[in-house]
Amino acid sequence: MELVSSHLPALQIVIPLLGGLLAALLRRGVPAFALTLAVSWIMPVISAVLLDRVLTGGPISYALGGWPPPWGIEYRVDVLNGFVLMLISTIGAVIVPFARRSVALEVGERREAWFYCMYLMCLTGLLGVTITGDAFNAFVFLEVSSLSTYVLIALGRDRRALVAAFRYLIMGTIGATFYVIGVGFLYLLTGSLNMVDMAARLAAAPPEMARAMVAALAFLTVGISLKLALFPLHSWLPGAYAYAPSWATVFLSATATKVAIYLLVRFLFSIFGIALDFRGLPIVEILLALSIAAMFIASIIAVYQNNLKRMLAYSSLAQIGYMMLGIGIGNLAGLTGGLVHLVNHAMMKAALFLALGSLFYRIGTVRLAEIAGIGRKMPLTMGAFVVAGLGIIGTPGTAGFISKWYLAVGALDRGWWILVFLLVVSSLISVLYIGRVIEMAWFRPVAIQVAEAKDPPLSMLLPLLILAAATVYFGIDTRLTAGIAAQVAEFLLGGLR
Amino acid sequence: MIGEFSPGLILILGALLVPLLRGRLRAIYMLALPVAAFAHLTTLPHGDLGIIELSGVSLTTLRVDKLSLLFSYVFLVAALICVIYSLHLRDTVQHVAALIYAGSAMGAIFAGDLVTLFIYWEAIAIASVFLIWASRTEDSYRSGMRYLIIQVGSGVLLLAGVLIHYRQTGSLAFGALGLDTPGGLLIFLAFGIKSAFPVLHAWLPDAYPRGTPTGTVFLSAFTTKVAIYALARSFAGTDILIPIGTVMAAFPIFYAVIENDLRRVLAYSLNNQLGFMVVGIGLGTDLALNGAVAHAFADILFKGLLFMSMGAVLFRVGTIKGSELGGLYKSMPWTTGFCIVGAASISAFPLFSGFVTKSMIMTAAMEEGYFWIWIVLLFASAGVFHHAGIKIPYFAFFAHDSGKRCQEAPLNMLVAMAVAAALCIGIGSFPDFFYTLLPFETGYRPYTLDHVVAQVQLLFLSALAFTLLMRTGIYPPELRSVNIDAEWFYRRAGRSLADGARMAAENGWKSVTHGIGRTISVVIAYVQRHHGPEGLLARPWPAGTMALWTTLMLGACLILFYL
């Protein structure tokens, strides 16, 4: 027991990694799924133990292979990545039961095991980026997750999935390259790849190094912004989300961009924030301007979309804008709002995409024009869609309201009234695109092609209902979400120069 | 600390459980609620209790002193009587609404700060409107809507006033306020609407007669009396109240005399009694204030009694038009008797409650040297006897026999009326104990020889006038008609004015919207061109374009960082 408990940080990565290999070797869908289920359900247990330890006892440092940092690779868990690990592994565990039928239908029996293999590799990569304390190791995991994501997308049934995956491949590679260049600059400056060590050395660096440091910051910001699909570097995302298999979209939308945001926060606050006063650089203005542009432009585009998966993808872009806005606001309330929106958006958007996955499972389409009256045929599915949609809008009583509330408070603390106004107006645009779906699903007579539809089987319905319920629950009891997010924000701001 | 919550909450929270109970159990439970509230009340010490700190503002949810206690006693008695009176109902909505309404009124009485007052003020408005809507007619729905708009409007004025007041003084205390600040003025107006100042009164005769037979009894007890209490608290001795109250006491007389709907007659007479109280508050001496609150106390009982007797008639006969009633004393002897007790009380016959309370106000007016006010009040007193003391019982129970035969009122109604009647006679005959409950010590004695004689003279002359007019046929006959009152201004004139304004506005608007509409469609077309499915921003960009943007962004970052 002692052995397991002291190696938990490594197990968090090793278990899904081995699981992925094993899933590929199993070749058959059902055993591969069983394995995936088991792995996905172990993950949150480990994350929960780690997060609990961090919250009570401070950061955990784990030297991989017994090589002490900064020479060896260090896995380092503090409140920030403990929080993100918890988010990713929990979302994975909640949504995985949905995969069985959905993947069997959309990916095809022969490729099921590959799909699960790729999912577990992607999970490994995302968790790895989050847990590692080594900047180059983060790059490796970033590539692990990206490569497996390209495959996940390409497994989509639609031929356009291949193009979407290819476009993402190009953009993801550019992003990763920029990231490596940025890390390379930092390595030249400090001679270290360990994040903590790097931060300490940068802080002690002579002032003439500042110019190189800023170049590193620019490369890292742009590279990571590409991965997190910040406007205008977003164009790979809608296609990828729209044509990937439904369940892959659920997983990616809830986790992939969140990890990229984590990485940006990590570099900005825990590395550059300690070395230089980055709030003096125009990066804050750039982030604010781009996130506001994302909030509006992506939301408006979403209003015009007919493919609902594409619509939600654009909505995700807008929501990424909210998270980045929190980072741009950069005070305690604003940062809390941005971080808590990581969690809240993950569960709301996962619920929405799950609802679309259920639709596709039953009626084989997610086009707005073809779902008239579906609410009466699939009441639980569309009911959950409405609840999660209200969350996206930011209705009081849902989790989305909590995020926007903190963002608004943060903006007000800064005296940025206009930002609060923009926040409200952009929320109103989301009323339009969510409202369009609600109107079509609930207030139209039942169309012939959906007349036979009914709610999906329990294994698909349950994850959806759990997430919808969580949207409401975390809109009321925010101790777990906003409570921890506030601790994280405090921790991050406390370390700043 | 735990025990320091408003007794009103017992009624409000207790009401929420009423839907779970049925039949006899519900009856017992509903009767137990006011009793429980009273038991809780007796345990409370005097002083400011139940203080809640809310984001830096401290709210006093429970202020116990002689004034609030007096009103709370009568509210509890009224709630109990009304509950008894409505026991026969099988209408959960009415039961729940009535209890919440009574509880909110209690809460408002005990409010020690203006925010708490505002909350209960709005709760009163919302809960009470259900008692009007419970008639479930188109008429009552519309009337209830008007009532709600005005009541909530008064709440909005109150809130605005409170905020301005807080801004200026930094105090939220629900104590004496002046009229010299805009905040005070707004609060005064809010109180004025609810206590039915002339011209602001129209909601009262509009809405009350349209409530259910039982609902109107509740309505008559609480809403206006809360406003009277609030005036006594905040604007005692404000001179402007004296003329306002005098007009209030006098003008409804005329409406009451020509009105055919007997419950509307009572609504006017309620308005007129409020006038006496407002005068008392305006005079502001110890005796006058005693008189005002005592009269509010007595009015709740005798006006409730009269509304109950008319409610019983409406319940049994199905109409309350004076022109269609008459001769009911044969069918409803007990109700007739109780009605006469109520009529005697409102007319201030010696030995009945009105006599010992109204006389305080009259005496105070005389002592303060307001002779003309006194004369008008005297005239109003005679008028009260005329329309409420004689007209109500006469047209309902005597007059020409309408030929209607019905059963006596249900037992629970009779019990409720009996309790109210007993209290009316008890207060009137043995006022000494009642006087000890009043906020001030004045040593006033109602039963002096000249006082009794003067009052009896007045009453008999008024009765003589009525008889004379009836005999000679000059008395306005009971006609099926609708009398035009100030509510006409918003019911009819307001609407035609609004219609006209709407027409004009529509025409102007059309030309404006045409322009705006064109602009908007241009904007939308622009947005769609860029954001629509095939728009520049929504089209999937080629990889090259995306890479270009990445480069541009890197360049922009570097340039901006180095600047």
Interface residues (C-beta under 8 A of the other chain):
Chain A: F166 R167 I170 M171 I174 G175 F178 R211 V214 A215 L217 A218 F219 T221 V222 S225 L226 P232 L233 S235 W236 P238 G239 L281 P282 I283 E285 I286 I297 I300 I301 V303 Y304 Q305 N306 Y314
Chain B: V527 Q528 H531 G532 P533 G535 L537 A538 P540 W541 A543 T545 M546 A547 W549 T550 M553 L554 A556 C557 L558 L560 F561 Y562 L563
